[in-house]
Amino acid sequence: MKKQNIYKLSTCALMTALMCVLGPMSIPIGPIPVSLTNFTIFLAVYLLGMRDGTISYIVYLLLGAVGLPVFSGYQGGMAKIAGPTGGYLASFILTALIAGFIIERFHAHTIIMILGMIVAMLAAYLFGTAWFVLQMQCDIWYALTTCVLPFVLVDVVKILVVTALGKTIRNALAKADLLTIQKGVI
């Protein structure tokens, strides 16, 4: 196995582990708590790229699906994924793909990366809120005030922190020859 492949596997595993540690930490403010799951997803795609960052999240999601308590509030299992807030967990795959795609192509353009992560978060809001409305049989305004509006500012702050932190970590990994950064490609 090539040295670069070992590093990729190791960094994917480390990002999944980071998701498992930070994802369960949450502040309950209603049916959907504030958690660091989307923070670690953005960090994963920032550092690993679209493919490997998304794989890291999918592994995290599978670990939670089999019952490990890695979701917010130290919960796990298929009931959490199939429940009213499970749409957000599922939609984070799309979030990772969108954010990863934008970050890979525009990693030298901070504003475009930030906008890409915001668009990716909006996709999660859209899908997760639609899932919530269907599961709870509630109106869209209730879903928005419960599932989206309380999180917008916090999620923007997470995106800004990931942008600053990710750049620092990414440069350190590149200096250590653990990450190859080419023009337009991670």
Steps between C-alpha positions, in 0.01 A plus 500: 500500500637840408602747769237752383223238522597417858483870588160533333360199686646628825364850457156365404502287814615795711226724364240230566633465853482878546137491384431222750649709781356842411169394342333382821586821684193715473294773659129411499291800393198308374443187296824567314804580714797714406780253427843501344418240236479744211814675627697175473350423160616836365842447656521152348425616147727801545792277595430182306302614198153409383546126460693416815317754716166355390624146562602605852149624566335191350711278727393716797135468392533122469660477845204690640254287302627180661443649842819669611408816694664745259201718414399809694423436863701175487230317308530241228298251304271493199214651700696827519560500123140407419356747751392861447854642516659220300460696179776730615732207561425360154525842334850553633621262228378758247655775713838327487476449124403860424748661741776261396443571131518877552799484735698276263449732208530834679731433798696816417185716512381533859174682424394241241580218744293667772211551259532136390475379859198724555332354190584151629343587836190636325467165319504326839242743635275438200519121505498465879209740542294323233568171681400659832173636352410157360587316822333746737206588275554867584493818297810643338514809724515286815775289342700806398474664842590175671758349267665782305474853637662425839802351322580743220733730694672212682556315172648810335740534793596132463569558130721801575694307766548204264627736231763648732590177680491290184745726319746479790474122532512451124821705471658306787409167336640619167828608667525157665445340157182334624276685258561578137351832396496559127329774308127436531545157658545384857 
